[in-house]
């Protein structure tokens, strides 16, 4: 695979850094714990390079999710749809 020209690499790095900065500003405004946890979960999933997780990790994540539900730390589908309309 060929390496990209330096100009394109620099432009991509600038675009990525601008996106990161914008995302951080947006995240600072979020007050919804459920939304933050959903974003965190997506980031965690996206940052993992191994693809599949172990059965033990899968079960830990299920246990954690069930504990959050038991503590009332969730949002209903209907409430989430209402929030999306406000975006």
Backbone as CSV, one residue per row, in Angstrom:
resi,resn,N_x,N_y,N_z,CA_x,CA_y,CA_z,C_x,C_y,C_z
1,UNK,0.838,-1.179,0.000,0.000,0.000,0.000,0.884,1.244,0.000
2,UNK,0.571,2.205,-0.879,1.361,3.423,-0.980,1.037,4.363,0.173
3,UNK,2.035,5.129,0.546,1.852,6.159,1.571,1.217,7.386,0.908
4,UNK,0.374,8.073,1.654,-0.259,9.275,1.114,0.736,10.424,1.078
5,UNK,0.564,11.343,0.128,1.435,12.524,0.094,1.314,13.313,1.398
6,UNK,2.378,13.991,1.782,2.429,14.735,3.044,1.297,15.756,3.136
7,UNK,0.975,16.422,2.050,-0.089,17.432,2.065,-1.424,16.791,2.466
8,UNK,-1.740,15.642,1.901,-2.998,14.955,2.223,-2.971,14.461,3.662
9,UNK,-1.840,13.924,4.108,-1.716,13.477,5.497,-1.946,14.637,6.457
10,UNK,-1.374,15.800,6.144,-1.519,16.987,6.990,-2.968,17.453,7.014
11,UNK,-3.613,17.482,5.845,-5.013,17.901,5.774,-5.909,16.963,6.583
12,UNK,-5.674,15.666,6.475,-6.466,14.694,7.232,-6.258,14.868,8.726
13,UNK,-5.022,15.091,9.135,-4.723,15.292,10.553,-5.435,16.535,11.062
14,UNK,-5.451,17.600,10.253,-6.135,18.834,10.652,-7.632,18.592,10.757
15,UNK,-8.202,17.853,9.794,-9.631,17.537,9.830,-9.971,16.719,11.073
16,UNK,-9.149,15.736,11.376,-9.384,14.888,12.547,-9.301,15.719,13.819
17,UNK,-8.283,16.575,13.922,-8.132,17.405,15.113,-9.296,18.383,15.256
18,UNK,-9.769,18.931,14.150,-10.922,19.838,14.205,-12.170,19.089,14.663
19,UNK,-12.357,17.878,14.154,-13.503,17.063,14.567,-13.431,16.733,16.052
20,UNK,-12.250,16.365,16.521,-12.075,16.056,17.938,-12.396,17.272,18.806
21,UNK,-11.891,18.421,18.414,-12.140,19.648,19.178,-13.628,19.972,19.210
22,UNK,-14.279,19.826,18.072,-15.720,20.091,18.005,-16.490,19.110,18.885
23,UNK,-16.118,17.840,18.818,-16.780,16.825,19.620,-16.611,17.102,21.114
24,UNK,-15.418,17.499,21.514,-15.184,17.796,22.931,-16.053,18.964,23.401
25,UNK,-16.195,19.982,22.571,-17.066,21.121,22.919,-18.512,20.665,23.062
26,UNK,-18.962,19.839,22.147,-20.328,19.326,22.203,-20.538,18.482,23.456
27,UNK,-19.581,17.617,23.773,-19.702,16.755,24.950,-19.778,17.562,26.245
28,UNK,-19.094,18.697,26.287,-19.128,19.531,27.486,-20.532,20.048,27.780
29,UNK,-21.383,20.099,26.781,-22.732,20.621,26.945,-23.741,19.537,27.339
30,UNK,-23.379,18.285,27.226,-24.299,17.184,27.493,-24.495,17.032,28.997
31,UNK,-25.753,17.000,29.421,-26.095,16.822,30.828,-26.816,15.499,31.070
32,UNK,-27.031,14.727,30.031,-27.764,13.474,30.122,-26.794,12.320,30.346
33,UNK,-26.840,11.735,31.533,-25.922,10.658,31.885,-26.089,9.449,30.966
34,UNK,-27.306,9.125,30.600,-27.540,7.991,29.704,-26.888,8.212,28.344
35,UNK,-27.004,9.408,27.842,-26.402,9.728,26.550,-24.881,9.644,26.640
36,UNK,-24.317,10.178,27.710,-22.864,10.101,27.881,-22.391,8.663,27.965
37,UNK,-23.139,7.830,28.657,-22.753,6.422,28.759,-22.859,5.720,27.410
38,UNK,-23.859,6.084,26.621,-24.001,5.490,25.288,-22.822,5.900,24.405
39,UNK,-22.446,7.165,24.475,-21.300,7.649,23.693,-20.028,6.949,24.153
40,UNK,-19.876,6.828,25.463,-18.699,6.145,26.015,-18.627,4.703,25.518
41,UNK,-19.765,4.030,25.508,-19.795,2.641,25.043,-19.410,2.553,23.566
42,UNK,-19.903,3.483,22.761,-19.548,3.477,21.338,-18.063,3.743,21.149
43,UNK,-17.514,4.682,21.915,-16.084,4.952,21.822,-15.266,3.740,22.248
44,UNK,-15.691,3.123,23.341,-14.981,1.950,23.837,-14.983,0.853,22.775
45,UNK,-16.118,0.632,22.173,-16.234,-0.385,21.126,-15.360,-0.023,19.926
46,UNK,-15.396,1.239,19.522,-14.638,1.677,18.359,-13.140,1.656,18.562
47,UNK,-12.695,1.851,19.794,-11.264,1.883,20.069,-10.652,0.498,20.213
48,UNK,-11.480,-0.492,20.472,-10.954,-1.859,20.600,-10.541,-2.347,19.225
49,UNK,-9.371,-2.897,19.152,-8.850,-3.353,17.859,-9.054,-4.850,17.654
50,UNK,-9.327,-5.578,18.709,-9.383,-7.030,18.563,-10.665,-7.537,17.910
51,UNK,-11.642,-6.681,17.733,-12.878,-7.117,17.081,-13.826,-7.786,18.052
52,UNK,-13.687,-9.076,18.232,-14.556,-9.820,19.136,-14.063,-9.689,20.570
53,UNK,-15.009,-9.786,21.498,-14.646,-9.766,22.910,-14.800,-11.170,23.470
54,UNK,-14.164,-11.387,24.595,-14.255,-12.711,25.218,-15.641,-12.906,25.829
55,UNK,-15.979,-14.143,26.075,-17.245,-14.455,26.723,-17.303,-13.824,28.109
56,UNK,-16.179,-13.830,28.814,-16.122,-13.227,30.143,-16.394,-11.727,30.079
57,UNK,-15.780,-11.033,29.098,-16.011,-9.598,28.938,-17.467,-9.330,28.555
58,UNK,-17.999,-10.135,27.683,-19.397,-10.007,27.272,-20.318,-10.112,28.487
59,UNK,-20.080,-11.108,29.326,-20.907,-11.298,30.518,-20.735,-10.157,31.510
60,UNK,-19.502,-9.627,31.646,-19.281,-8.473,32.531,-20.071,-7.267,32.041
61,UNK,-20.051,-7.047,30.737,-20.781,-5.907,30.170,-22.288,-6.085,30.347
62,UNK,-22.775,-7.293,30.193,-24.197,-7.555,30.440,-24.557,-7.289,31.897
63,UNK,-23.725,-7.773,32.817,-23.968,-7.550,34.244,-23.974,-6.060,34.572
64,UNK,-23.037,-5.331,33.996,-22.968,-3.887,34.226,-24.222,-3.195,33.688
65,UNK,-24.649,-3.583,32.508,-25.846,-2.979,31.912,-27.086,-3.282,32.752
66,UNK,-27.198,-4.509,33.221,-28.350,-4.867,34.051,-28.336,-4.104,35.370
67,UNK,-27.156,-3.887,35.944,-27.049,-3.122,37.184,-27.468,-1.672,36.953
68,UNK,-27.095,-1.105,35.812,-27.510,0.262,35.485,-29.029,0.343,35.378
69,UNK,-29.631,-0.634,34.752,-31.091,-0.662,34.625,-31.729,-0.775,36.003
70,UNK,-31.182,-1.635,36.848,-31.714,-1.794,38.205,-31.636,-0.488,38.993
71,UNK,-30.604,0.318,38.719,-30.455,1.608,39.413,-31.292,2.705,38.762
72,UNK,-31.993,2.371,37.696,-32.819,3.360,37.006,-32.037,4.249,36.068
73,UNK,-30.848,3.833,35.714,-29.978,4.623,34.846,-30.185,4.217,33.391
74,UNK,-31.338,4.594,32.873,-31.658,4.281,31.485,-32.670,5.297,30.993
75,UNK,-32.899,5.264,29.698,-33.901,6.136,29.089,-34.782,5.254,28.216
76,UNK,-36.074,5.521,28.243,-36.983,4.717,27.436,-36.838,5.090,25.961
77,UNK,-37.287,4.202,25.122,-37.231,4.440,23.686,-38.056,5.671,23.324
78,UNK,-39.212,5.799,23.915,-40.072,6.955,23.631,-39.412,8.260,24.048
79,UNK,-38.806,8.275,25.246,-38.125,9.483,25.704,-36.927,9.809,24.819
80,UNK,-36.227,8.773,24.362,-35.087,9.002,23.488,-35.536,9.606,22.163
81,UNK,-36.646,9.115,21.613,-37.162,9.684,20.368,-37.529,11.150,20.561
82,UNK,-38.090,11.495,21.725,-38.418,12.899,22.015,-37.152,13.745,22.058
83,UNK,-36.112,13.215,22.689,-34.841,13.947,22.765,-34.244,14.143,21.382
84,UNK,-34.335,13.120,20.549,-33.765,13.229,19.193,-34.445,14.340,18.412
85,UNK,-35.724,14.519,18.598,-36.435,15.576,17.876,-35.934,16.955,18.274
86,UNK,-35.393,17.071,19.494,-34.898,18.355,19.970,-33.483,18.666,19.461
87,UNK,-32.808,17.666,18.851,-31.449,17.872,18.376,-31.488,18.747,17.182
